[in-house]
Amino acid sequence: MNILIIDAYFAPEIIGFTHLEHDILEGLIHAGHRVTVVCPTPSRGIPKETAKKYKSIRHETIDGVEVYRYWAPIEGRNPIIRAFRYFWCNMRGNRVGRRFRDTDVIFAVSTPPTQGLFVGKLAKKLKVPFVYSLQDVFPDSLVTTGMTTNNSWLYRIGARVEKKTYLLCSSVIVLSHSVERNLLDKGVPQSKLLTVSNWIDAEEVHPVPKEDNRLFEEFDIDRGKFNVVYAGNFGASQGAGVILEAAKLLKDDDSIRFVIFGGGAEFEQAKEIVHQEQLQNVIINPLLPMDRVSEVYSLGDVSIITCKKGVGGIAMPSKLWSIMACGTPIIAAFDTDSELADVLKASGAGVCIEPEDPKQLADAIKKHSRRQSGKTNSREYVKNNADKLICSQRYVSCIEAAADK
């Protein structure tokens, strides 16, 4: 079977879906399928030397996958330039994709938000099924992050793009049952929907005993304190500022330390707050590489997950599985009617409290510090529900089934 994948980002670029796509590609190749990826020349988050190297590379074979690249403008931080690049990639990806007329099925991910519409039109032109992985519900995400309202022209345009995209899809893979309900409410047929959680490799992400964890020495972290860990972005949807507010409330409790590994649009502002407020109980550093995730999430006596109020209904952060695989208890300042809250309850991995409530978060941390409850048994839940082999195979099966219809 010939599978065509249209990507806005591909190795050596790294986005949240990169490791998941790698596992899907591995599964498709192992199943004997021929896979072709069409993508732009890389520019996001890579060294200048790497970007320069790829200026002249238009075709290469990576682990059995045929990769065809087209030139695209460099991605910058300016939102107008970024939007221009999105549409450029949508149009060029569509045009290059037309060359592959022996395609049996097309697969794409919802990054950027207009990707699905353009790829769906390509699939229609080639008269093949289109399998769409929905990682972010657009335009709903614009409303929940406060970027617009559901009465705005931007939302109305986004809703039209969204509706047309789902009509063009043969299958839509969503990452949680709450997202599935969202799409059902919008009239997407149940027959098109498949829920597959994002996943981790439970063999690679594992508990690291405190005495063996190098991060304590590297960042001068006291093993004797009750360490509260947050690793992730500070941005519009994360609501991570509540952690610093809770740290202020607990600054006189010398037994508790907040250890933060952060990034995102508001991270520099977060560092400035720690400096200005003289929060001696906060250790804050940039995000560490993915290969150190086991050490990061084993570091804490408790780990924090946050979201902005209202965002949790369409979100299932993949860090949940990494923390659970390390057996670290979780306090989630997250929408309490969310699927994440249900998972915490079912697995016994932690508690969910109201988002953006510093006092409630501080009280929950104090309660956990008095318990000194140690590790949880949540790792087994991850192996059964969010492991690489189980979830990536469901993607492979969905793509195969679409082509066989």
N, C-alpha and C positions, 0 to 999 in steps of 0.2 A: 504494500500500500504506500502511496506517495502522500506525504503530509507536508503542507506548506504552513510555516509559522511567520507571521508578520509582527516584528518587534520594534518598539520605539527605542529600546535599550538592549544591548547584548554584550556579553563578555568581550573586552575586559571591564566594561562598565558594571557597576554593582548597584542594584536597587533592592527593595524589600523582597521582590519575587525571584531574584536571581538564583538563589540556592534551590528554590522549589522547581524552577524551570529546568535547572540542571538535572534534577532527579527525574523529571518527566521525560526529558530527552534521552536520558540513560535507559529508562524503561521502554521507550518506543524503539530505540536502536536494538536493545536486547530482544525485543519481540520480532525483529526482522523487518521493520519498516524503514523506508527511505525518508529521511527528514531533511527539509530545506528551510533555512532561516533567511528572511530578507530583513535587513536592518540598516540604520544609518552608520556612517563613520563615527567611531566613539569619541566623546569629548567630556562626558560627565564624570567628575571625580577621579580622573586618571592623570598621571604625570605628563608633562609636556612632551617628553621623549616618546612616550607611548602613543600620544595623539599624533605626533609627527610621523611615527612609523606607519600608522594606519592610513595616512593620507593617500598612499599609493596602493593600498591593498583593497581589491574589489572582490576577490574570491579566495576562500581558504576552506580547508576541511579540518574541523575540530572534533575529535573523538567520534568520527563517523558521521558528523552532521555537516552538510554542505551549507556554507555561509556566504551569502551575496550581500555586499555592502554598497550603498550609494552615498554620494557626498551630501552632507547636511551642514548648516551653519553651526558654529560652536554654541553650546548651551551656556548661557550666562545667568546672572541673578535677576536681570531686568525682566519684569513680567511681560512686557510687550514683546521683547525679543524672544522670550521663551515661548509665548503664544504663537509667534510667527514660525518658530522652529517646529512646534507641534503640527501646525497645518502643512508646513513644508514636508515633514516626514510622512504625514497621512497621505498626501498626494503622491509623493515619490514612491512610497511603499506600495501604494495601490498600482501605480504604473509599472514598477518593476515586477510586481507579483503577477501581472498579466502574462508574462513570458512563460509561466509554468502551467501550461495547459494540460499536462498529464496529471495534475493534482487530483487527489481523491477526497481530501477534506482539508479545511483551513482552520488553524487555531490562533487565537490572539488573546491578549490580556488587556484589561481596561486601563491602561496607562499609555498616553494621556486619555482624558474622558471622551474625546472624539474618535479614538482609535476604532471602537466597535462599529461605528457607523460606516467609516471608510472601508474597513475590512469586510463588513457585511455586504457592501455594494460590490466589492471585488468577488466575493463568493457567489453572488447572484450572477455576475457577468460570466464567471467560469462554470456556473451551474453545478456547484458543489456545496455540500453542507458546511456550516460554520459553527465551531464550538468556541464559546466565549467564556473566559474566566473573569468573573466580576470581583475585583478586589476592593472597590470603593464605589458606593452607591451615589452616582452623580445624577441630578444636582442636589440631592438631599444633603450631602456633605457640606455644600456651600452654606446651607441654612444652619446646620448644627454647629458649625464653626463660627457663625456670626458674620460671614462674608457677604451675605445677601439675605433677602427674605423670600418667602414663597409667593409673594405678589410682584416681585421685580421682573423686569424684562429679561434679565440674565437667567433667572430660574425658569421662566416660561420657555425660553429658547432651549435650555438644558433639558427640560422635560420632553420637548419634541424630539430632540436628539436621542434621548433615552428610549422613548416609545418606539421610534423607528428602528433603533438598534436591536431591541428585543424581537421585533417582527422579523428581522433579517437572520436571526440566530436559529440554528437547529437545536442547540443545547446551550444552556447557561449554567455554568458551575459557580455556585455561591459558597462562601466560606462559613456560614452559620445558618441555623434555622430561623433566626430573627431576620436575616436578610432575605431568606426564602419567603417568609411571611410578607415582608415589604413588597416583594415583586408580585406575589399572589394578589395582594390588595390593589396593585396597579393593573391587574388583568393579564399577567403573564401566565400561560397555561402550566399547570403542574407537570404535564408531560415533558415540558422543556427544561425543567429545573432538576439539578442534582446538587446536593449539599455535600461538600468535601472540605473538611477543616484544613487550613494551612498546617504544616507539620514541621517536625524536627527529626533528626537522626538520633534516636535515643541511645545509640551506642557511642556517639560522639559527645553528646551532652549528658553529663553524669555528675554525681556528687563528688566533691573534692574535700577530704577531711581538713579541718582547720589547720592542723599541724603541717600539712603538706601544701597549703595554699600560699603561693609566692606573693600574692597581692598584699598580704599583711606587711611584709618587709618592704616591698616596692613603694608603697604609699604611706608607710609609717602608721599603720592602723593597729590599734590595741586589740589583741585577741580577747582581753578581759572585759571589754565594753560590750553592751548590747548594740550590735551594729544593724542599722536600718539601711537597706540598699535600694537605690533607684537607678536603673540604667535605661536611658531612652531620650527621646527628644523633648525639648521645651518649645512648644508651638501652639498654634491656634486650637487644635483639637485635643491636646494631651491634658490640659488643666494641671500641669505639673507644678505650677506655682504654689499649690496648696501644701506641698512638701516643705518648702521654705517657711511658709506661715506656721506650719506645725513645729518646725525646728525652733522658731522664735519662742513659741509657747513652752518648749521643753529645754530652753537654753540653760536653765539653772539646774537641770538634772544631769550631773556629771557621769552618770552610768550609761547614758544613751548617746550614740554617735550616728550621724547621718552620713552615709557614703554615697556620693552621686557621681555617675559617669554619664555625662550628657552631651547633647548636640542640638541642632535645630536652630530655627530663626531667633528664638528668645534665650538661647543659652548664654550668650555674652551678658545679657541683662541679668540673668540668674546669678552669674559669677559676681557681677557688680553689687547685687543685693547682699550676697554673702560677705563681701568686703565692707560695704558701707555699714551694715548692721552688726559687723564684728561677730559673726556667728561662729564661735570657736568650736561648736559642736557639729559643724558641717565640714566635710572633706569633699571638695568638688574638682573633678577632672574631666577631660574630654572622653568620649566613648572609646573603648578598647576594640581591637579587631575581633571578628567573629570567632576566631579559633581560641579565644580566651573566655568564651561565654560560660563554660563550666566553672571556672574560677570566680567569675563575677557573681554568679547567682548562688554559689556555695559560700560566698564571703559573708552573707548576711545571716543574722538570727531571724530576720524577717525581711521580705522583699515587698516593695510597693508597686502597684499598678494604678495609674490614674487616667481619668478622662474628663473632658469638659462636660458639664451637665447636658444630657440629651444626645450625646454622641454615641453612647454605649449600645444603643439599639441597633446600630448599623456597623458595629465594630467588634472584632474578636482579635485582640493583639496576640501575635504569635509568641511574644515573650512569656505569655502565660505558660505555654508548654515547656519552655526552657527552664523556668523557675521550678515547675512541678517535677521535671526530670531530675533536677538537683535535690528535690525533697525539701526545699526551703519553704516555710510557712508564708502565706501571702495575706497582705491587707490590701484590698482593692477599693480605692476611692472612686467608685464606678457606679453607673446607673444600676440600682438594685433590682430592676425588672429586666435586666439584660441576660443574654445567654451565658456570659462570663460568670455572672452571679450564680446561675444554675449549676455550672461546672464546678465551681468552688464548693457548693453545697453537696453535690453528688460525690465528689472525690474526697472531701474532707481536707482539701488543700489550704483552706483559709477562710477569711470572712470578707464580706462585701459591705461597705458603708456608703453613705451618701457622698457623691462627688463634691469637690470644691467647699468642703466644710473642715477648716483647719482644726477646730476644737475636737470634733469627732475623730479625726485622724490621730491627733495627739493622744486622746484618751485610749484609742485602740492600741497604739504603740506602747503606752504605759502598761496597759493590761497584759499585753504579750510579754513585755520585759519582766513582769513579776512572775509570770508562769514559767519562763525559761523552758518552753515545751519541746525544744529540739526539732529534729527533722520530722517530716510527715511521710506517709506511705503513698504519696501521689504519683510516684514514678510508674507504678504498675498501670495506673489509669492512662497515662500518656502512651505507654506501649500498646495498649488495647484500642486507643481512640485517635491518636495523633502522631503515629510513628511513620517514618518515611516509606517503608515498604507497603503498608496498608493504603495510605492516602495517595501516593503517586500512582499506584496500580489502578486506583479508581479513576484517575484522570486518563490513563492509557486505555482503560476499558471503555470510557465514555467516548473518546476520540474514535476508537475502533467501531463502536456501535453506531456512531453518526454516519460513518462511511458505508456501513452495511445496510442502512435504511433504504 
